[in-house]
Amino acid sequence: MIAINLKPGHKRATAGSPLAGLAAQLKGFGQKIKDPYRIGALALSLGWLGYVGISQMSASSELANLEPQLEQARAENQRFRAFLGEKRRLEAVRDSIQAQIVTIKNVDGDRYVWPHILDEVARAVPAYTWLTDVQFIASAPPPVTVDTTVKRPAESPPVHLQVTGRTVDIQGYTRLLRQLEDSPWLKDVAAISANTVLDQNRAVTAFVLKASFQRAAATPEAAPARATEAAAHLRPAPIGQSQEN
């Protein structure tokens, strides 16, 4: 570009560097600001802007470091959710199997109640003693308690029985009591009455006893013992035959 000087005697100012002009402007700006409050506010603003910038950079760096941990936590959440779903499914299957076992046990458990009772009573009858009646005694139902926090299988009510008989020997009566008490299937054996009556012009002792049937415990450890015990008592003894203890 060609510059023409129309004023003779004046020299054209040479073009200076841009940095020099900027320094001159900053110097003039500093000379214009004479108020110390303005200087303090400017310094405070510059410090705040610096703090905000540093905080932004620190937050961005921390966020970048937390991204892998977030992805790992999401993967762990999905894995544990699948594990809990499988656990609930297995628990439902377990509860269903337990309910079926309880139902089968309730149906099958009372099948041999009276065979056991009659076998034990017949085994305990000594010589010169005979029975006239063995009957079931109804008992009051157990109180019902509402408890939704504990799940327990329904237990069968106990079986109470009354035994009526006669004997010509009072020792046979006491021997019958002792042998009924020794039975693994009977418990709470007690005498209700014992009176002397005439039977075909003979003085005999008429007695009434009561007992309860002892159900075997439903535990895996007791199963072999119950099986051995039941096998030992499956061989019936004739009524009226004494048994050596």
C-alpha positions in Angstrom: 0.0 0.0 0.0 1.4 3.5 -1.0 1.1 6.3 1.7 1.3 9.9 0.5 2.3 12.6 3.0 0.3 15.7 2.3 2.0 17.8 5.1 5.5 18.6 4.3 7.8 18.8 7.2 6.1 16.0 9.2 7.6 12.6 9.3 5.3 9.6 9.0 5.2 7.5 12.1 6.7 4.2 11.6 4.5 1.2 12.4 5.3 -0.3 15.7 4.8 -3.9 17.0 1.3 -5.0 18.2 2.7 -6.0 21.6 4.0 -2.5 22.2 0.5 -1.1 21.5 -1.1 -3.6 23.9 1.4 -2.8 26.6 0.7 0.9 26.2 -3.1 0.3 26.4 -2.7 -1.8 29.6 -0.5 0.9 31.0 -3.1 3.6 30.2 -5.8 1.4 31.7 -3.8 1.0 34.9 -3.4 4.7 35.2 -7.1 5.3 34.7 -8.0 2.9 37.7 -7.1 4.7 40.8 -9.9 3.2 43.1 -8.5 0.4 45.4 -12.0 -1.2 45.8 -12.1 -1.7 42.1 -8.7 -3.2 42.1 -9.8 -5.6 45.0 -13.0 -6.5 43.1 -11.0 -7.2 40.0 -8.6 -9.4 41.9 -11.4 -11.3 43.6 -13.1 -11.9 40.3 -10.0 -13.2 38.7 -9.4 -15.5 41.7 -13.0 -16.8 41.5 -12.7 -17.4 37.8 -9.4 -19.3 38.5 -11.0 -21.4 41.3 -14.0 -22.2 39.0 -11.7 -23.3 36.2 -9.6 -25.5 38.5 -12.7 -27.0 40.1 -14.1 -27.7 36.6 -10.9 -29.4 35.5 -10.8 -31.5 38.8 -14.4 -32.5 38.5 -13.9 -33.5 34.8 -10.9 -35.6 35.7 -12.7 -37.3 38.6 -15.8 -38.0 36.4 -13.5 -39.6 33.8 -12.0 -41.8 36.6 -15.4 -42.8 37.9 -16.9 -43.9 34.6 -15.2 -47.4 34.6 -16.3 -47.9 38.2 -19.9 -47.0 37.2 -19.8 -49.6 34.4 -18.4 -52.2 36.7 -21.1 -51.5 39.3 -23.8 -51.8 36.6 -22.4 -55.2 35.6 -22.3 -56.4 39.2 -25.9 -55.2 39.6 -27.1 -57.2 36.6 -25.2 -60.3 37.9 -26.6 -60.1 41.4 -30.1 -59.5 40.1 -29.9 -62.7 38.0 -28.5 -64.5 41.1 -31.3 -63.3 43.3 -33.9 -64.3 40.7 -32.4 -67.8 40.5 -32.3 -68.0 44.4 -36.0 -67.1 44.6 -36.9 -69.7 42.0 -35.0 -72.4 43.9 -36.6 -71.3 47.2 -40.1 -71.6 45.6 -39.2 -75.1 44.3 -37.9 -76.0 47.8 -41.1 -74.8 49.5 -43.2 -76.7 47.0 -41.2 -79.9 47.6 -41.5 -79.4 51.4 -45.3 -78.9 51.1 -45.6 -82.1 49.1 -43.5 -84.0 51.7 -45.7 -82.8 54.5 -48.8 -83.8 52.6 -47.4 -87.3 51.9 -46.3 -87.6 55.5 -49.7 -86.7 56.8 -51.4 -89.1 54.5 -49.0 -92.0 55.0 -48.0 -91.3 58.6 -51.4 -92.3 60.0 -51.7 -95.5 58.0 -50.1 -97.7 60.6 -51.2 -95.9 63.7 -53.7 -98.5 64.9 -51.7 -101.5 63.7 -48.9 -100.2 66.0 -51.3 -99.6 68.8 -53.0 -103.0 68.6 -49.7 -104.8 68.2 -48.2 -103.1 71.3 -51.3 -103.6 73.4 -51.5 -107.3 72.4 -47.8 -107.8 73.1 -48.2 -106.2 76.6 -51.1 -108.4 77.8 -49.8 -111.0 80.3 -51.2 -114.4 81.0 -54.7 -114.8 82.6 -55.6 -111.3 81.4 -57.9 -110.4 78.6 -59.2 -107.2 77.0 -62.8 -106.3 76.4 -62.4 -103.0 74.6 -59.8 -100.8 73.0 -61.3 -97.5 71.8 -60.2 -94.1 70.6 -60.6 -91.0 72.9 -61.2 -87.7 71.2 -59.1 -84.9 72.5 -59.6 -81.2 72.3 -57.9 -79.5 69.3 -54.8 -77.4 70.1 -55.2 -73.7 70.3 -54.7 -71.9 67.0 -52.1 -69.2 67.0 -51.9 -66.8 64.0 -48.2 -66.3 63.2 -47.4 -65.3 59.6 -43.6 -64.9 60.2 -42.9 -68.6 60.9 -43.9 -71.3 58.5 -44.3 -74.7 60.3 -45.8 -77.9 58.9 -49.1 -78.8 60.4 -48.8 -81.5 63.0 -51.2 -84.3 63.4 -53.2 -84.4 66.7 -52.1 -87.0 69.3 -54.0 -90.3 69.4 -55.4 -91.2 72.8 -56.8 -94.6 73.6 -58.6 -96.3 76.4 -58.1 -100.0 77.2 -60.6 -102.0 79.2 -60.0 -105.5 80.4 -60.1 -108.0 83.1 -57.7 -110.3 85.0 -57.8 -113.0 87.6 -54.4 -112.0 88.9 -53.8 -108.5 90.3 -50.1 -108.9 89.4 -51.1 -109.4 85.8 -52.7 -105.9 86.0 -49.5 -104.3 87.2 -47.5 -106.3 84.7 -49.7 -104.9 81.9 -49.1 -101.4 83.1 -45.3 -101.9 83.1 -45.2 -103.5 79.7 -47.3 -100.8 78.2 -45.0 -98.1 79.6 -42.0 -100.0 78.1 -43.5 -99.8 74.6 -41.7 -97.3 72.3 -45.0 -96.4 70.6 -47.1 -95.7 73.7 -46.7 -93.0 76.4 -48.6 -91.4 79.2 -49.9 -94.8 80.4 -52.1 -94.3 83.4 -54.7 -96.3 85.4 -58.2 -94.9 85.5 -59.9 -97.6 87.6 -59.6 -101.1 89.0 -62.5 -102.8 90.6 -63.3 -106.4 91.6 -66.4 -107.8 89.8 -68.0 -111.2 89.3 -67.5 -112.9 85.9 -69.2 -116.3 85.7 -69.3 -116.5 89.4 -65.6 -115.8 89.7 -64.0 -112.7 91.3 -61.9 -110.9 88.7 -60.4 -107.4 88.5 -61.9 -105.1 85.9 -59.5 -102.3 85.0 -59.5 -99.3 82.7 -56.3 -97.8 81.4 -55.5 -94.9 79.1 -52.5 -94.2 77.0 -51.3 -92.0 74.0 -49.7 -93.1 70.8 -46.2 -91.7 70.4 -45.5 -90.6 66.8 -41.9 -91.0 65.7 -39.9 -87.8 65.3 -39.6 -86.6 61.7 -35.8 -86.2 61.6 -33.3 -87.9 59.3 -31.2 -89.1 62.2 -34.2 -90.9 63.8 -35.2 -92.7 60.6 -32.8 -95.7 60.9 -33.6 -96.2 64.6 -37.4 -96.1 63.8 -36.9 -98.6 61.0 -35.0 -101.0 63.3 -37.5 -100.5 66.1 -40.5 -101.1 63.8 -38.9 -104.2 62.4 -38.4 -105.5 65.9 -42.0 -105.0 66.7 -43.6 -106.3 63.6 -43.7 -109.9 64.9 -47.0 -110.0 66.9 -47.5 -111.9 70.1 -50.7 -113.8 70.9 -53.0 -112.2 73.4 -52.6 -113.6 76.8 -49.0 -114.7 76.4 -46.5 -113.2 78.9 -43.3 -111.6 77.8 -40.0 -111.5 79.6 -38.4 -108.1 79.9 
